[in-house]
């Protein structure tokens, strides 16, 4: 990947001479025959079996399935799948390389646009993005693009064929990345390839951010995350764990005495929200973040081999309808209660969670209670949860987002006996960096204000992902990281030019000018 | 890897460790804490930074062996290391010249009150300190506390050392004899802090306590450390750990802190049984 911005040499796009280059076609069977191949399904652990373990639910595709799936591609001249991808992975090109048996070439092709294919192949909401726009899907089931991506990443890992992409000549400038989640890893990978010296600072003791503490092992094995992190390190990126920017070091120290030319903030939205209902602080009431961090990062599911405990009783009630609520419910289910319930105050149609996750949760025996909203949590004499009091809702007029507003039905209160409650109603941005960085503009929700390029109100400081969006997806964090990398490169290139310009007339270096070159 | 430079047994079950953590040492202020993880399979626990030396790049922690993790930490020796040390965390203690301040430490809480007493003394306050423990053997940092206090009272529950009684008895005596102090800082077991708050509530003496709820990340991310202060929900790790004692809902926190007692007991028993024939510090 070239350093400054992307050169527009992709097929289908207008070349320098203004001509539109035609995409090559490689799949030999006629389109009509291709349409006869049904979409392949991955092998999945049986629901009854998988609720007893934390192993990955889906095994993905083997070579045979991946190859056959590639045969289904229509090789469209104007690939809309690629446009629907937030990072514009050249999907037809990697499918063709897969078809031709050039697996290394195929994964390299993906990595040109997305450095985290093993992760995104698993957790991207493809059904709303690339697969949703796939032309085959207009009449039939769309191509299983995510599963092919995952296959290529896993195939490469299994065969140990990863080689780091070429790295541009050193630019002699340092960039600090705050947070090692998908956004931070992407920024680091992009800038390292451009020749910058990148250090990621991570607050926790392991790299990966939400990929480590948030997304469960059974959806995204932590070994996969570690391998992806290692591929970022293979580009020369340094990762310092146990450093909290805003506490251990500040952004101003990074930009000042520590000599970083630019900083990218990708600290995510990790601060749990609560409902503010009576009884929410009883023992046995957890935030989804606490539950997931205990299980995912601290491996409470292996207690007492690992020291971090988790106490889930006979029944768990999860509150919320997003992906995190599904993760919390499915994680709780595996800890072994007799019953796991999920309460959501709107109806099934309004649930923000991915369909696949809802489907998986239902398969695993999680009971959904729609149009149900908690009003109070009741405890026993020891201060432990005993029951949750709810009221029934009906749907009113749509709100500003177009989702129908839930309205309480008077006199409909009822209680559900339970000994644990998990609050999964959303997370807020982590506030530490904002509070300790003067001049950094934030919104009333606490998110960092950025422009389209990811630049904040302060020169040299960039941000993206959940910390600026308030709650998005892994792939959106990757996309933000990519565009911020381009603007960081532009910013630092300008600094370099200014520097070389000012150094030429043999001026003595002033003390105030020390930060740029270390 | 965070190397241990020196260890010292202050009392049976109470150990002091000097740890290499240069970045933390440089930034640390009185009232800050660290989160540590002793082993690769260990849990993250918060510990107050008792002292720090920015030149040497070291911090001091004091730990009482109660469960598995604290026993493992107590078994560490110079040359061993912590898997992880992260900080400094929490808001520093609000230190200013109030006038006369009473600093109360109960049990291993003396380790937490010590840096605060030191900072308050340095800020020009007249510092009266009360340190209390169950029994003589468990009295720690007496000399250190004496060095930063204008007056030091020691109480033991069983009367084996100092004055027999609770720290609240000594506090009441000070109030009765010398009038209301300008501020009180109390750190120790939750029932002790609750008792101190009850003594100072009537006479409206400004009182701070340092809370020790269950914590994991220490950066406001898990919400395990949430406490009710007045009518607000606070995260002790980022909003605290020190709060206005008269506004803290102690009963709720006492119940919350018992959340994991059963599994912790189970874990400790399993660990004890597995270490009976071996040196625990190599586990």
Interface residues (C-beta under 8 A of the other chain):
Chain A: X203 X204 X205 X213 X241 X242 X243 X244 X247 X248 X249 X270 X271 X272 X274 X276 X280 X281 X282 X283 X284 X286 X287 X289 X290 X293 X294 X298 X299 X303 X304 X305 X306 X307 X308 X309 X310 X311 X379 X382 X383 X384 X430 X431 X432
Chain B: X23 X24 X27 X37 X39 X41 X42 X43 X44 X68 X69 X83 X84 X85 X86 X87 X88 X89 X216 X217 X219 X220 X221 X222 X223 X224 X226 X227 X228 X233 X238 X249 X251 X252 X254 X255 X256 X258 X259 X260 X262 X263 X264 X266 X267 X270 X271
